[in-house]
Amino acid sequence: MQAIAYRGPLDIGYRFDARDGQYKLLDANPRIGSTFRLFVAKNGLDVARALYLDITGQSIPSAQISEGRKWIVETNDLASSWSHFREGQLTLGAWMRSLRGVQEGVWLASDDLAPLATLPLLWFRKRFGGGTGPSSASSSSTDSALPETQNP
């Protein structure tokens, strides 16, 4: 991105390749991705807010990243956890412990249940209507023989 002088948000997909111990780039998209809230600062500044301030000519305040922030994409977590459970690599107790300290989710927020309420519709459209849904990334053509990246 530096070679083409790109400035702006970038959503990157990658996977760990156990064959050589390196991460491999799958795609790079010049947009805000679903993980943009992972990097929210202590003052609430995230990529979307910074972009809004920039495009409207406002100054972007200094911000300190919250170290150790724990965040979850619930649909992806459920899918990968179920897979690891079936393979005997994860227990229910270990999964429950992994959820401790999660500060924010993509689909579930106690002050806004609308995103969670749309999940069944998105699943139905994907399954029967050819639409896309929140789990489309796990079954997309970008999946290769490389395993999903897992965070401890």
DSSP file with accessible surface (Angstrom, degrees, kcal/mol):
  #  RESIDUE AA STRUCTURE BP1 BP2  ACC     N-H-->O    O-->H-N    N-H-->O    O-->H-N    TCO  KAPPA ALPHA  PHI   PSI    X-CA   Y-CA   Z-CA
    1    1 A M      >       0   0   90      0, 0.0     5,-2.5     0, 0.0     3,-0.4   0.000 360.0 360.0 360.0 -34.5    0.0    0.0    0.0
    2    2 A Q  T > 5 +     0   0  188      1,-0.2     3,-1.6     3,-0.2     5,-0.0   0.895 360.0  59.3 -64.9 -37.5    2.9    2.3    0.7
    3    3 A A  T 3 5S+     0   0  104      1,-0.3    -1,-0.2     2,-0.1     0, 0.0   0.796 110.8  40.4 -63.6 -28.7    4.3    1.6   -2.8
    4    4 A I  T 3 5S-     0   0  126     -3,-0.4    -1,-0.3     2,-0.1    -2,-0.2   0.276 113.4-118.2-102.9  11.3    1.1    3.0   -4.4
    5    5 A A  T < 5 +     0   0   83     -3,-1.6     2,-0.2     1,-0.2    -3,-0.2   0.831  48.2 177.0  58.9  37.0    0.9    5.9   -1.9
    6    6 A Y      < -     0   0   68     -5,-2.5     2,-0.4     2,-0.0    -1,-0.2  -0.539   9.6-174.8 -73.8 134.6   -2.5    4.6   -0.5
    7    7 A R        +     0   0  215     -2,-0.2    -5,-0.0     2,-0.1    -1,-0.0  -0.999  41.6  50.9-128.2 129.6   -3.9    6.7    2.4
    8    8 A G  S    S-     0   0   47     -2,-0.4    23,-0.1     2,-0.0    -2,-0.0  -0.859  90.3 -25.3 140.6-174.4   -7.0    5.6    4.2
    9    9 A P        -     0   0   30      0, 0.0     2,-0.4     0, 0.0    23,-0.1  -0.336  52.7-167.4 -70.2 152.7   -8.7    2.7    5.9
   10   10 A L        -     0   0   56     20,-0.2     2,-0.6     2,-0.0    23,-0.1  -0.963  12.4-158.6-145.8 122.4   -7.6   -0.8    4.9
   11   11 A D  E     -A   29   0A  32     18,-3.2    18,-3.1    -2,-0.4     2,-0.4  -0.922  20.1-168.4-101.4 119.8   -9.3   -4.1    5.7
   12   12 A I  E     -A   28   0A  81     -2,-0.6     2,-0.5    16,-0.2    16,-0.2  -0.927  11.2-160.5-116.5 133.2   -6.8   -7.0    5.4
   13   13 A G  E     +A   27   0A  17     14,-2.5    13,-3.4    -2,-0.4    14,-1.6  -0.935  23.3 158.1-109.8 132.9   -7.6  -10.7    5.3
   14   14 A Y  E     -A   25   0A 104     -2,-0.5   135,-0.4    11,-0.3     2,-0.3  -0.965  22.8-153.4-147.8 163.7   -4.8  -13.1    6.1
   15   15 A R  E     -A   24   0A  34      9,-1.9     9,-3.3    -2,-0.3     2,-0.4  -0.984  25.3-112.2-138.7 151.4   -4.2  -16.7    7.3
   16   16 A F  E     -A   23   0A  67    131,-0.7     2,-0.8    -2,-0.3     7,-0.2  -0.688  24.1-150.5 -83.8 130.0   -1.5  -18.5    9.1
   17   17 A D  E >>> -A   22   0A   5      5,-3.0     4,-1.7    -2,-0.4     3,-1.0  -0.885   7.4-167.9-104.6 104.1    0.3  -21.1    6.9
   18   18 A A  T 345S+     0   0   73     -2,-0.8    -1,-0.1     1,-0.2     5,-0.1   0.711  79.8  74.3 -64.5 -19.6    1.6  -23.8    9.2
   19   19 A R  T 345S+     0   0  187      1,-0.2    -1,-0.2     3,-0.1    -3,-0.0   0.871 121.0   7.6 -63.3 -36.7    3.7  -25.2    6.3
   20   20 A D  T <45S-     0   0   77     -3,-1.0    -2,-0.2     2,-0.2    -1,-0.2   0.347 100.4-115.7-127.1   3.8    6.2  -22.4    6.6
   21   21 A G  T  <5S+     0   0   46     -4,-1.7     2,-0.3     1,-0.2    -3,-0.2   0.730  74.8 120.9  72.3  21.2    5.1  -20.6    9.8
   22   22 A Q  E   < -A   17   0A 116     -5,-1.0    -5,-3.0    -7,-0.0     2,-0.3  -0.853  64.8-118.0-118.5 154.4    4.2  -17.4    8.0
   23   23 A Y  E     -A   16   0A 133     -2,-0.3     2,-0.4    -7,-0.2    -7,-0.2  -0.705  30.1-149.9 -85.3 140.2    1.0  -15.3    7.6
   24   24 A K  E     -A   15   0A  62     -9,-3.3    -9,-1.9    -2,-0.3     2,-0.3  -0.944  13.1-123.1-117.3 133.7   -0.2  -15.0    4.0
   25   25 A L  E     +A   14   0A 117     -2,-0.4   -11,-0.3   -11,-0.2     3,-0.1  -0.553  28.6 175.1 -72.8 126.9   -2.2  -12.1    2.6
   26   26 A L  E     -     0   0A  50    -13,-3.4     2,-0.3     1,-0.4   -12,-0.2   0.796  63.8 -16.3 -98.4 -44.1   -5.5  -13.2    1.2
   27   27 A D  E     -A   13   0A  56    -14,-1.6   -14,-2.5     2,-0.0     2,-0.4  -0.990  47.0-150.2-159.3 156.4   -7.0   -9.8    0.3
   28   28 A A  E     -A   12   0A  43     -2,-0.3   -16,-0.2   -16,-0.2   -18,-0.0  -0.988  17.8-172.0-132.1 120.4   -6.7   -6.1    0.9
   29   29 A N  E     -A   11   0A  38    -18,-3.1   -18,-3.2    -2,-0.4     2,-2.3  -0.970  25.0-135.4-119.5 124.5   -9.8   -4.0    0.7
   30   30 A P  S    S+     0   0   87      0, 0.0     2,-0.3     0, 0.0   -20,-0.2  -0.450  76.4  77.4 -77.1  74.0   -9.7   -0.1    0.8
   31   31 A R  S    S-     0   0  133     -2,-2.3     2,-0.4   -23,-0.1    -2,-0.2  -0.970  92.3 -75.7-163.2 171.9  -12.6    0.2    3.2
   32   32 A I        -     0   0   61     -2,-0.3     2,-0.1   -23,-0.1   -21,-0.1  -0.687  52.4-154.8 -78.5 130.4  -13.6   -0.1    6.9
   33   33 A G    >   -     0   0   12     -2,-0.4     3,-1.6   -23,-0.1    -1,-0.0  -0.405  32.4 -91.2 -99.4-179.6  -13.9   -3.8    7.8
   34   34 A S  T 3  S+     0   0   70      1,-0.3     3,-0.4    -2,-0.1    -2,-0.0   0.684 121.1  59.5 -68.4 -14.8  -15.8   -5.6   10.4
   35   35 A T  T >>  +     0   0   53      1,-0.2     3,-2.2     2,-0.1     4,-0.5   0.300  66.7 112.8 -96.5  13.8  -12.9   -5.4   12.9
   36   36 A F  G X4 S+     0   0   64     -3,-1.6     3,-0.8     1,-0.3    11,-0.6   0.805  73.4  57.3 -60.8 -26.4  -12.7   -1.6   12.9
   37   37 A R  G >4 S+     0   0   52     -3,-0.4     3,-1.4     1,-0.2    -1,-0.3   0.625  85.4  80.8 -79.8  -9.2  -13.9   -1.4   16.5
   38   38 A L  G <4 S+     0   0   55     -3,-2.2    -1,-0.2     1,-0.3    -2,-0.2   0.877  94.7  47.3 -60.3 -34.0  -11.0   -3.7   17.6
   39   39 A F  G << S+     0   0  123     -3,-0.8    -1,-0.3    -4,-0.5     2,-0.1  -0.037  77.9 145.9-102.7  33.0   -8.8   -0.6   17.6
   40   40 A V    <   -     0   0    7     -3,-1.4    26,-1.0     6,-0.1     6,-0.2  -0.471  43.9-129.7 -70.0 138.3  -11.0    1.8   19.5
   41   41 A A  B >   -B   65   0B   6      4,-2.9     3,-2.1    24,-0.2    24,-0.2  -0.364  25.2 -99.5 -85.2 170.3   -9.0    4.2   21.6
   42   42 A K  T 3  S+     0   0  133     22,-2.8    23,-0.1     1,-0.3    -1,-0.1   0.796 124.6  53.3 -60.7 -27.9   -9.5    5.0   25.3
   43   43 A N  T 3  S-     0   0   89     21,-0.2    -1,-0.3     2,-0.1    22,-0.1   0.311 124.3-101.9 -91.0   9.7  -11.4    8.2   24.3
   44   44 A G  S <  S+     0   0   29     -3,-2.1     2,-0.2     1,-0.3     5,-0.1   0.385  72.7 147.0  89.8  -4.2  -13.8    6.3   22.0
   45   45 A L        +     0   0   25     17,-0.1    -4,-2.9    19,-0.1    -1,-0.3  -0.476  17.4 164.8 -69.5 129.3  -12.0    7.3   18.7
   46   46 A D     >  -     0   0    7     -6,-0.2     4,-2.6    -2,-0.2     5,-0.2  -0.768  53.2 -86.2-132.1-178.3  -12.2    4.5   16.1
   47   47 A V  H  > S+     0   0   51    -11,-0.6     4,-2.7    -2,-0.2     5,-0.2   0.915 124.6  51.0 -59.8 -44.1  -11.5    4.4   12.3
   48   48 A A  H  > S+     0   0   37      1,-0.2     4,-2.3     2,-0.2    -1,-0.2   0.926 113.0  45.1 -62.8 -43.6  -15.1    5.5   11.4
   49   49 A R  H  > S+     0   0  129      2,-0.2     4,-2.6     1,-0.2    -1,-0.2   0.908 112.9  50.7 -66.7 -41.4  -15.0    8.5   13.7
   50   50 A A  H  X S+     0   0   23     -4,-2.6     4,-2.5     2,-0.2    -2,-0.2   0.915 111.0  49.0 -62.7 -41.5  -11.5    9.5   12.6
   51   51 A L  H  X S+     0   0   59     -4,-2.7     4,-2.9    -5,-0.2     5,-0.2   0.917 110.9  50.3 -63.8 -42.6  -12.6    9.3    8.9
   52   52 A Y  H  X S+     0   0  140     -4,-2.3     4,-1.8    -5,-0.2     6,-0.3   0.941 111.8  47.3 -61.0 -47.1  -15.7   11.4    9.6
   53   53 A L  H  <>S+     0   0   29     -4,-2.6     5,-2.5     1,-0.2    -2,-0.2   0.918 114.5  47.7 -60.8 -42.5  -13.6   14.0   11.4
   54   54 A D  H ><5S+     0   0   91     -4,-2.5     3,-1.6     1,-0.2    -2,-0.2   0.944 111.9  47.5 -64.1 -48.3  -11.0   14.1    8.5
   55   55 A I  H 3<5S+     0   0  141     -4,-2.9    -1,-0.2     1,-0.3    -2,-0.2   0.782 112.1  50.8 -69.0 -24.8  -13.6   14.3    5.7
   56   56 A T  T 3<5S-     0   0   60     -4,-1.8    -1,-0.3    -5,-0.2    -2,-0.2   0.334 117.3-112.3 -94.6   8.3  -15.5   17.1    7.4
   57   57 A G  T < 5S+     0   0   70     -3,-1.6    -3,-0.2     1,-0.2     2,-0.2   0.627  71.2 137.6  76.3  13.6  -12.2   19.1    8.0
   58   58 A Q      < -     0   0   94     -5,-2.5    -1,-0.2    -6,-0.3     2,-0.2  -0.557  59.7-101.2 -89.7 156.9  -12.2   18.7   11.7
   59   59 A S        -     0   0  106     -2,-0.2    -1,-0.1    -3,-0.1    -5,-0.0  -0.511  28.6-130.0 -76.8 147.2   -9.1   17.9   13.7
   60   60 A I        -     0   0   78     -2,-0.2     3,-0.1    -7,-0.1   -10,-0.1  -0.873  26.6-129.4 -97.8 118.9   -8.6   14.4   14.8
   61   61 A P        -     0   0   64      0, 0.0     2,-0.0     0, 0.0    -1,-0.0  -0.289  27.2 -97.3 -67.9 153.6   -7.8   14.3   18.5
   62   62 A S        -     0   0  121      1,-0.0     2,-0.4   -19,-0.0   -17,-0.1  -0.381  48.1-167.7 -63.0 148.4   -4.8   12.4   19.8
   63   63 A A        -     0   0   48     -3,-0.1     2,-0.5   -21,-0.1    -3,-0.0  -0.998  20.6-140.7-145.0 146.2   -5.8    9.0   21.1
   64   64 A Q        -     0   0  128     -2,-0.4   -22,-2.8     3,-0.0   -21,-0.2  -0.932  28.1-125.0-108.9 124.7   -4.2    6.3   23.1
   65   65 A I  B     -B   41   0B  80     -2,-0.5     2,-0.9   -24,-0.2   -24,-0.2  -0.407  23.7-117.0 -66.7 141.5   -4.9    2.7   22.0
   66   66 A S    >   -     0   0   30    -26,-1.0     3,-1.2    -2,-0.1     2,-0.1  -0.724  31.2-140.5 -81.9 106.8   -6.4    0.4   24.7
   67   67 A E  T 3  S+     0   0  174     -2,-0.9    -3,-0.0     1,-0.2    -1,-0.0  -0.436  81.1  16.0 -67.5 139.9   -3.8   -2.3   25.1
   68   68 A G  T 3  S+     0   0   74      1,-0.2    -1,-0.2    -2,-0.1     2,-0.0   0.635  81.2 171.5  75.3  16.3   -5.3   -5.8   25.6
   69   69 A R    <   -     0   0   44     -3,-1.2     2,-0.6   -31,-0.1    -1,-0.2  -0.336  21.9-148.5 -60.6 134.7   -8.7   -4.9   24.3
   70   70 A K        +     0   0   69     31,-0.4    33,-3.6    29,-0.0    34,-0.8  -0.942  26.3 163.9-114.4 122.4  -10.8   -8.1   24.0
   71   71 A W  E     -c  104   0C  36     -2,-0.6     2,-0.4    31,-0.2    34,-0.2  -0.915  16.9-154.1-139.3 152.7  -13.4   -8.0   21.2
   72   72 A I  E     -c  105   0C  24     32,-2.0    34,-1.6    -2,-0.3     2,-0.8  -0.990  22.8-151.8-141.5 140.1  -15.4  -10.6   19.4
   73   73 A V     >  -     0   0   22     -2,-0.4     4,-2.6    32,-0.2     3,-0.3  -0.933  28.7-159.2-100.1  99.6  -17.2  -11.3   16.1
   74   74 A E  H  > S+     0   0   36     -2,-0.8     4,-2.7     1,-0.2     5,-0.2   0.857  83.1  50.9 -55.7 -43.6  -19.7  -13.7   17.6
   75   75 A T  H  > S+     0   0   25      1,-0.2     4,-2.0     2,-0.2    -1,-0.2   0.910 113.8  44.6 -64.0 -41.6  -20.7  -15.5   14.4
   76   76 A N  H  > S+     0   0   57     -3,-0.3     4,-2.6     2,-0.2     5,-0.3   0.891 112.8  52.1 -68.3 -39.5  -17.1  -16.3   13.5
   77   77 A D  H  X S+     0   0   35     -4,-2.6     4,-2.8     2,-0.2     5,-0.3   0.928 110.0  48.2 -63.1 -44.7  -16.3  -17.3   17.1
   78   78 A L  H  X S+     0   0  100     -4,-2.7     4,-2.4    -5,-0.2     5,-0.2   0.926 113.5  47.5 -62.1 -43.9  -19.2  -19.7   17.2
   79   79 A A  H  X S+     0   0   48     -4,-2.0     4,-1.9    -5,-0.2    -2,-0.2   0.944 117.2  40.5 -64.8 -48.1  -18.3  -21.3   13.9
   80   80 A S  H  X S+     0   0   22     -4,-2.6     4,-2.4     1,-0.2    -2,-0.2   0.901 115.1  51.9 -70.8 -36.9  -14.6  -21.7   14.6
   81   81 A S  H  X S+     0   0   13     -4,-2.8     4,-2.6    -5,-0.3    -1,-0.2   0.913 108.7  51.0 -65.0 -40.7  -15.3  -22.8   18.2
   82   82 A W  H  X S+     0   0  145     -4,-2.4     4,-2.6    -5,-0.3    -1,-0.2   0.925 110.2  50.3 -61.9 -41.5  -17.8  -25.5   17.0
   83   83 A S  H  X S+     0   0   34     -4,-1.9     4,-1.6     1,-0.2    -2,-0.2   0.932 112.5  45.7 -62.2 -45.9  -15.2  -26.8   14.6
   84   84 A H  H  <>S+     0   0   47     -4,-2.4     5,-2.7     2,-0.2     6,-0.8   0.864 111.5  53.3 -66.7 -35.0  -12.5  -27.0   17.3
   85   85 A F  H ><5S+     0   0  103     -4,-2.6     3,-1.6     4,-0.2    -2,-0.2   0.942 108.4  49.3 -63.5 -46.4  -15.0  -28.6   19.6
   86   86 A R  H 3<5S+     0   0  159     -4,-2.6    -1,-0.2     1,-0.3    -2,-0.2   0.829 110.2  51.8 -61.6 -33.5  -15.8  -31.3   17.0
   87   87 A E  T 3<5S-     0   0  110     -4,-1.6    -1,-0.3    -5,-0.2    -2,-0.2   0.429 116.9-114.5 -83.4   0.2  -12.1  -31.9   16.5
   88   88 A G  T < 5S+     0   0   68     -3,-1.6    -3,-0.2     2,-0.2    -2,-0.1   0.656  87.9 113.5  77.6  14.7  -11.5  -32.4   20.2
   89   89 A Q  S   <S+     0   0  126     -5,-2.7     2,-0.3    -6,-0.2    -4,-0.2   0.462  73.0  40.9 -97.0  -2.1   -9.3  -29.3   20.4
   90   90 A L        -     0   0   39     -6,-0.8     2,-0.3    -5,-0.2    -2,-0.2  -0.995  64.6-154.1-148.7 137.4  -11.7  -27.2   22.6
   91   91 A T     >  -     0   0   82     -2,-0.3     4,-2.4     1,-0.1     5,-0.2  -0.716  32.6-113.4-105.0 163.0  -13.9  -28.0   25.6
   92   92 A L  H  > S+     0   0  115     -2,-0.3     4,-2.7     1,-0.2     5,-0.2   0.920 118.6  51.4 -59.7 -42.0  -17.1  -26.1   26.6
   93   93 A G  H  > S+     0   0   30      1,-0.2     4,-2.5     2,-0.2    -1,-0.2   0.910 109.2  49.1 -62.4 -43.5  -15.3  -24.9   29.7
   94   94 A A  H  > S+     0   0   30      2,-0.2     4,-1.8     1,-0.2    -1,-0.2   0.901 111.7  49.7 -64.5 -39.0  -12.3  -23.6   27.8
   95   95 A W  H  X S+     0   0   53     -4,-2.4     4,-0.8     2,-0.2    -2,-0.2   0.942 110.6  49.5 -64.2 -45.4  -14.6  -21.8   25.4
   96   96 A M  H >< S+     0   0  106     -4,-2.7     3,-1.0     1,-0.2     4,-0.4   0.922 110.8  50.2 -60.3 -41.8  -16.6  -20.2   28.2
   97   97 A R  H >< S+     0   0  130     -4,-2.5     3,-1.3     1,-0.2    -1,-0.2   0.856 102.6  61.6 -65.1 -31.9  -13.3  -19.0   29.9
   98   98 A S  H 3< S+     0   0   47     -4,-1.8    -1,-0.2     1,-0.3    -2,-0.2   0.741  97.6  59.2 -67.4 -20.1  -12.2  -17.5   26.5
   99   99 A L  T X< S+     0   0   52     -3,-1.0     3,-1.9    -4,-0.8    -1,-0.3   0.634  78.0 114.0 -83.7 -13.0  -15.1  -15.2   26.7
  100  100 A R  T <  S+     0   0  173     -3,-1.3     3,-0.1    -4,-0.4    -3,-0.0  -0.339  81.9  15.9 -59.4 133.4  -14.1  -13.6   30.0
  101  101 A G  T 3  S+     0   0   58      1,-0.3   -31,-0.4    -2,-0.0    -1,-0.3   0.465  79.4 154.9  84.7   1.8  -13.2  -10.0   29.6
  102  102 A V    <   -     0   0   49     -3,-1.9    -1,-0.3     1,-0.2   -31,-0.2  -0.479  21.0-172.6 -63.1 126.6  -14.8   -9.5   26.2
  103  103 A Q        +     0   0  119    -33,-3.6     2,-0.3     1,-0.3   -32,-0.2   0.687  60.1   7.1 -96.3 -23.1  -15.5   -5.8   26.0
  104  104 A E  E     -c   71   0C  52    -34,-0.8   -32,-2.0     5,-0.0    -1,-0.3  -0.979  57.5-156.6-161.6 146.1  -17.5   -5.5   22.8
  105  105 A G  E     -c   72   0C  13      3,-0.6   -32,-0.2    -2,-0.3   -34,-0.0  -0.829  23.0-129.5-122.0 163.8  -19.1   -7.7   20.2
  106  106 A V  S    S+     0   0   47    -34,-1.6   -33,-0.1    -2,-0.3    -1,-0.1   0.910 104.9  22.5 -74.7 -44.9  -20.0   -7.0   16.6
  107  107 A W  S    S+     0   0   43    -35,-0.2     2,-0.6     1,-0.1     9,-0.5   0.708 113.8  64.2-101.3 -23.9  -23.6   -8.3   16.8
  108  108 A L        +     0   0   92      7,-0.1    -3,-0.6     8,-0.1     2,-0.4  -0.916  48.3 151.3-114.8 119.2  -24.6   -8.1   20.4
  109  109 A A    >   -     0   0   39     -2,-0.6     3,-1.7     3,-0.5     7,-0.1  -0.977  40.1-140.1-140.9 129.4  -24.9   -4.8   22.3
  110  110 A S  T 3  S+     0   0  122     -2,-0.4     3,-0.2     1,-0.3    -1,-0.1   0.785 104.5  50.1 -63.0 -24.5  -27.3   -4.4   25.3
  111  111 A D  T 3  S+     0   0  145      1,-0.3    -1,-0.3    -3,-0.0     2,-0.2   0.459 120.1  33.1 -93.4  -0.9  -28.2   -0.9   24.1
  112  112 A D    <   +     0   0   83     -3,-1.7    -3,-0.5     1,-0.1     4,-0.3  -0.661  55.9 167.6-154.9  94.8  -28.9   -1.9   20.5
  113  113 A L     >  +     0   0   98     -3,-0.2     4,-2.4     1,-0.2     5,-0.2   0.521  56.9  95.1 -88.0  -3.2  -30.4   -5.3   19.8
  114  114 A A  H  > S+     0   0   58      1,-0.2     4,-1.4     2,-0.2    -1,-0.2   0.905  82.2  51.0 -58.1 -46.0  -31.3   -4.6   16.2
  115  115 A P  H  > S+     0   0   41      0, 0.0     4,-0.6     0, 0.0     3,-0.5   0.935 112.1  47.5 -59.0 -41.9  -28.1   -6.0   14.7
  116  116 A L  H >4 S+     0   0   72     -9,-0.5     3,-1.1    -4,-0.3    -2,-0.2   0.905 108.1  55.8 -63.8 -38.1  -28.6   -9.3   16.6
  117  117 A A  H 3< S+     0   0   75     -4,-2.4     4,-0.4     1,-0.3    -1,-0.2   0.763 102.6  56.9 -67.2 -23.6  -32.2   -9.4   15.5
  118  118 A T  H 3X S+     0   0   56     -4,-1.4     4,-2.5    -3,-0.5    -1,-0.3   0.671  83.1  86.6 -82.1 -14.9  -31.2   -9.3   11.8
  119  119 A L  H <X S+     0   0   32     -3,-1.1     4,-2.8    -4,-0.6     5,-0.2   0.900  86.4  50.3 -55.7 -46.7  -29.0  -12.4   12.1
  120  120 A P  H  > S+     0   0   85      0, 0.0     4,-2.6     0, 0.0    -1,-0.2   0.920 112.1  48.8 -59.9 -38.7  -31.7  -14.9   11.4
  121  121 A L  H  > S+     0   0  102     -4,-0.4     4,-2.8     2,-0.2     5,-0.2   0.933 112.2  47.8 -64.2 -45.1  -32.8  -12.9    8.3
  122  122 A L  H  X S+     0   0   34     -4,-2.5     4,-2.3     1,-0.2    -1,-0.2   0.909 112.6  49.1 -63.1 -41.5  -29.3  -12.7    7.0
  123  123 A W  H  X S+     0   0  133     -4,-2.8     4,-2.8    -5,-0.2     5,-0.2   0.936 111.8  48.8 -62.2 -45.8  -28.8  -16.4    7.6
  124  124 A F  H  X>S+     0   0  113     -4,-2.6     4,-3.1    -5,-0.2     5,-0.7   0.931 112.0  48.5 -60.8 -45.7  -32.0  -17.2    5.8
  125  125 A R  H  X5S+     0   0  115     -4,-2.8     6,-2.0     1,-0.2     4,-1.8   0.911 114.3  46.1 -61.8 -41.9  -31.2  -15.0    2.8
  126  126 A K  H  <5S+     0   0   61     -4,-2.3     4,-0.5     4,-0.2    -2,-0.2   0.929 118.1  42.5 -66.1 -43.3  -27.7  -16.5    2.5
  127  127 A R  H  <5S+     0   0  165     -4,-2.8    -2,-0.2    -5,-0.2    -1,-0.2   0.897 135.8  11.0 -71.8 -41.6  -29.0  -20.1    2.9
  128  128 A F  H  <5S+     0   0  132     -4,-3.1    -3,-0.2    -5,-0.2    -2,-0.2   0.611 129.4  45.1-116.7 -16.8  -32.1  -19.8    0.6
  129  129 A G  S  <<S-     0   0   61     -4,-1.8    -3,-0.2    -5,-0.7    -4,-0.1   0.375  97.8-116.4-114.3   2.8  -31.9  -16.5   -1.3
  130  130 A G  S    S+     0   0   74     -4,-0.5    -4,-0.2    -5,-0.4    -5,-0.1   0.577  70.3 135.7  75.6   7.3  -28.3  -16.4   -2.4
  131  131 A G        -     0   0   20     -6,-2.0     2,-0.3    -7,-0.1    -1,-0.2  -0.145  56.7-104.9 -79.0 178.8  -27.6  -13.3   -0.3
  132  132 A T        +     0   0  102     -3,-0.1    -6,-0.1     2,-0.0    -1,-0.1  -0.772  37.7 178.9-105.1 154.8  -24.6  -12.7    1.8
  133  133 A G    >   -     0   0   10     -2,-0.3     3,-1.8    -8,-0.1     4,-0.3  -0.806  46.9 -80.3-142.7-177.2  -24.6  -12.9    5.5
  134  134 A P  T 3  S+     0   0   29      0, 0.0     3,-0.4     0, 0.0     4,-0.1   0.740 125.3  50.1 -66.7 -21.2  -22.3  -12.5    8.5
  135  135 A S  T >> S+     0   0   31      1,-0.2     3,-1.0     2,-0.1     4,-0.6   0.358  77.9 102.6 -98.2  10.1  -20.8  -15.9    8.1
  136  136 A S  G X4 S+     0   0   43     -3,-1.8     3,-1.0     1,-0.3     4,-0.2   0.831  73.1  63.0 -62.5 -29.4  -20.1  -15.5    4.4
  137  137 A A  G >4 S+     0   0   50     -3,-0.4     3,-0.9    -4,-0.3    -1,-0.3   0.866  97.9  55.9 -64.2 -32.5  -16.4  -14.9    5.1
  138  138 A S  G <4 S+     0   0   44     -3,-1.0    -1,-0.3     1,-0.2    -2,-0.2   0.678 117.4  34.1 -76.3 -13.4  -16.0  -18.4    6.5
  139  139 A S  G << S+     0   0   72     -3,-1.0    -1,-0.2    -4,-0.6    -2,-0.2   0.153  93.0 121.8-123.5  20.2  -17.4  -20.0    3.4
  140  140 A S  S X  S-     0   0   39     -3,-0.9     3,-1.6    -4,-0.2    -3,-0.1  -0.263  77.9-105.1 -80.9 171.8  -16.0  -17.7    0.8
  141  141 A S  T 3  S+     0   0  126      1,-0.3    -1,-0.1    -2,-0.0    -4,-0.1   0.642 113.6  73.2 -71.6 -11.8  -13.7  -18.5   -2.1
  142  142 A T  T 3  S+     0   0   49     -5,-0.1    -1,-0.3     2,-0.1     2,-0.2   0.661  71.9 102.7 -77.2 -13.8  -10.8  -16.9   -0.2
  143  143 A D    <   +     0   0   55     -3,-1.6     2,-0.2    -6,-0.1    -5,-0.0  -0.510  51.9 167.4 -66.6 134.5  -10.7  -19.9    2.2
  144  144 A S        -     0   0   64      2,-0.4    -2,-0.1    -2,-0.2    -1,-0.0  -0.519  56.8 -69.5-128.3-160.7   -7.9  -22.0    1.2
  145  145 A A  S    S+     0   0   96     -2,-0.2    -2,-0.1     2,-0.1     0, 0.0   0.575 102.8 103.5 -72.9  -6.9   -6.0  -24.9    2.7
  146  146 A L  S    S-     0   0   20   -129,-0.1    -2,-0.4     1,-0.1  -129,-0.1  -0.580  77.2-119.5 -78.9 136.5   -4.6  -22.4    5.2
  147  147 A P        -     0   0   68      0, 0.0  -131,-0.7     0, 0.0    -1,-0.1  -0.337  34.5 -91.2 -73.1 156.9   -6.3  -22.6    8.6
  148  148 A E        -     0   0   79   -133,-0.1     2,-0.3     1,-0.1  -133,-0.1  -0.333  44.8-106.6 -61.5 145.7   -8.1  -19.7   10.1
  149  149 A T        -     0   0   27   -135,-0.4     2,-0.4    -3,-0.1    -1,-0.1  -0.616  39.6-158.5 -73.5 132.1   -6.0  -17.4   12.3
  150  150 A Q        -     0   0   87     -2,-0.3    -1,-0.0    -3,-0.1     0, 0.0  -0.944   9.0-150.2-118.3 136.3   -6.9  -18.0   15.9
  151  151 A N              0   0  137     -2,-0.4    -2,-0.0     1,-0.1     0, 0.0  -0.864 360.0 360.0-100.1 136.6   -6.3  -15.6   18.8
  152  152 A P              0   0  168      0, 0.0    -1,-0.1     0, 0.0     0, 0.0  -0.185 360.0 360.0 -66.4 360.0   -5.7  -17.1   22.2
